[in-house]
Amino acid sequence: MSKHLGNNARKRTAAVAGAAALALVLAACGGSDDEGGKADPNASAGAKKGGNLTLLTVSDARSMTPFNASYAAVTDLNRMLAVYDALFYVDNTQNKVVPQIGESLASADNGATWTLKLKPNVKFSDGTPLDAAAVKFNWEMHAKPEVQSQHRPAASGLVLEVVDPTSLKITLPMPNANFDRTVATELSYIESPKQYAADPKGEKPVGAGPFVLKQWTRDSQMVFEKNPNYWQGAEKPYLDTLTIKVVNDVKQQVETIKSGGADITFTIDSQKTKSAQESGLGVTPFTLDGGQMIVFNTSVAPFDDPRARRAVALALDPADLNQKMYAGTATPAKSIFHSGNRFTDPSAAQPTPNAVEAQKLFDELAAEGKKVKFDYLVPENPTSNLTSEYTMTALNKFNNVEVKLDKAEVGSYYLRLTVQKNFTAALYQIWSSDPEPILFNSLFSQTPLNFTGYKSPAADAALIKGRSTTDEATRKAAYSDLQKELVKDLPMLAYQEAVTNIISGPRAVGVVGVQDGGMLMDRVGLK
């Protein structure tokens, strides 16, 4: 995931509109622990010891194991960070991977093999060691098909060797000079092997994070208590308890924070973000690749025919959707690469709307017995409902088009889309701060998470070239090639650029954002 680290930013509200391609981090909230004489990032934010902070999210967790949880901020990321902490995370203000429980992650042979070093004497909350053997166990579980891990592509094919209690040698199935990003975003949450054996469904997860899960009221809330044996010592975390509540209406989330009924939420809704800014709430922005999009199953009719995908692209107008759905507060997308990203090729843009050309293609397909008729899979929540209804209505205005909505609970939606691949077209969101590993896993023809079925030798070559080096110029050229293939083939159609935000109330401090909207839970606290 590339440039998206933010922090507690009430002071930065006015700067959000000009955030360029990076989310901003205040100097007071740096990306690492109090080491080498550096000031604690939370201390300067004025965090007190103790208290409860309430975080709002749109859905309950399907599972609290690292294997069956989604790591998106809109789903389970903050829960993972609370219970498990992280081996590494991505600090995109510096465009680098930063250690947390991990000590280092390095390769001496251009990404063919890597050595992971852990901090010594880290223990899970059940007292067992978080050592190289525990990491090996977790990664091997991710790779097992029967586990149905959402993160299986990251672990598949890895050959793992425990060198000593804090060292793990990793041999990759293909060289990857950016494998550290894969670890930070897909393999960073480690569960106690002892607890997993006793509780494979993840009802009572055990990690080495700053909190332990004490109460789980399904579809309502989770209550986490401070881990008394946290590896950073008794001073961390700052909070006594953390409550994560399910409120699936984003507008209600923001209003609850305004009224003081909660402290933090995460949103991709630009209108709600604007409302929060106008109310003086803190906003931590993340500007990413990906965005809001329609993804097509290119393996089944009608979207196995590229003309059908192109017709939909010509029929929909992202600017009109933005105006009607978001009152002009969002940025219409021209590709899945953000307009301000360092790898974006402005010349590689999706087709501009053209209703006449769209209708010609729809008619041409219908004349061949290939009418564009499909169910549109969407996650059940108020924002997605409105956007998907707009899309359905806009397409159904054309002749020889028939679209029906297929609404699913968030957990079921992700399972059908990314694991079962049981869809024709779907509303989807990608939050990717770097093409590695999210875009690679989504687009490379041989990865299990390529749920669109997209196969392009040219796109595969570009993706391999982009992951084979850390040289920015070489990567930029590779991803330019990729973008040209994507706008030609259109396995997905982005309609809104990816800008996500952590919204925080006046009590919350020390908000250090990671990945696509998660928070380092050892840093966050109350004034």
C-alpha positions, 0 to 999 in steps of 0.5 A: 500500500504507497504514500499514506501515513498520517497522524492526529491532525486537527491542526492540519484540517486546512491542509487536507485539500492540498495534500498532494500525493501524500497523507501528512504526518505531524513531526510530533507523531513520528513512525517509531518507538522511543529509541535512541533518545528520541521523544515518545511521539505520543507524549508530545501529543499530550496523551494521558494514562488510562481511559477508554477510547471508542472507535466506530466501524461499519461492520463486525469481524468475520473472524479474529484470526489473522488468516480469515480477517480482512486487513482493510481499515474499513473492515478488520485492520484496527482490530488486528493492530489492537490484538496482534500489533505488527511485525512491520508497517509502511511509513509512506511519508518516508516511502519505507517499511518500518519495524515494530515487533520486527527488528529488520527484514533484508535481502542480499541477493536482489530479493531471491531470499530474505532474512527476518530478524525479530526483537528478542523476548517478545511474548504473546499475551498467553506467555508463549514466545513470539519467535521465528517458529511462531512466524513460520507457523502463521505464514504456513497457515496462510499458505494452506488452501483449506484455511482459505486465508485472504492473504494466501497469495503473500505466503504461497510458495515461501520456503521458511527456515528457522535459523535461530529463535529470532531469525527466519530465512525466507526463500521466495518462489520468484525474486521480489525486491519489494517483499518487505512491503508484502510482509508489512501489508499482508503477513504482519499479524502473528497469532499464538500457535498454542491459542490457534490450536485451541481456538481456530475460529478466532473467538478468543484471539491471542497476539502480542499486541497492546490489547487483549480482546475481553468481550465480543458482542456480535454485530455490536461491539468489541471491548479490548483491555490493556495487555499487562504483559505488552512487549513495550513495557507497562507504559504502553499502551496509553489506554486502559480500554479500547471499544470498537463499535459497529455503526454501519451508517457513515453519517451517523458515525461522524455525527456521533463523534461530533456529539462526543459519543465516540472518538475515532472513525475511518471513512472513504466518504468525501462528503462526510470528511468535508462535514468533519473538517467543517466541524473542526474534527481531526482529519488524517488523510491517506491518498492512495492508488486504486479507489472506488471502482467496478471490477469485471469477472473477465472469465464469464459472460458478458465481461469475457468480451472486452467490448462489454467492459469498454461499453460500460466504461463509455456509458458511465460518467465519473464526474456526474456520479461525483456531482450527484452522489458526493456533491462534487467533493470527490475526485473522479478517477481517470485510472486506478493510479491516483493523479498525484502518484509518483508512478502515474502516467497521465497519458494512460487514461480510461475512455472518456464518457461517450453515450453514443459509442456505448450504445453502439457497442451494446447493440453490437453485442446484443445482435450477436446474442451477447446482451449485457445482462448481469447482477452487480455484487455490492457490500450492504451499507448505505454509501455503497447502496446509493452508489451502486443504485446510481450505477444500475440506473445509469446503465439501465437507461441504455438499450440492450442492458439489464443490471440488477443489484446483488447486495451482500453482508460485508463478510459474505461479499468479500468471501464471494468476491475474493475467495469464491470468485462468485460474481459477474461485476462488483463494486470494489475498492482498492487502497494501495500505497504502492503497486506492491503487493496489492496491485500485483496480487490483484492483476498478475495472472497467476495469483489467487487474488486475481479474482477478475480472471485478468490475463495479459502477458504484457501486464504480467511482464510490467508487474514482474519488472516493477517488483524486481527492483527498488529503483524508482525510475525503472519501476515508473517505466514498468508501471507506465506499461501496466497502466497502458495495458489496463486502460486498453483491457479494462478489467476494472473501471475506477470512478473515484480516486482513493482518498481515505481519512481517519476522523478523530474527535477532540479527546483523541491524540497520537493518531499515527496512521498506517496501511490504508487507515489503520492506527498504531494502537500503542500510540493512540490515547486521550488528552 
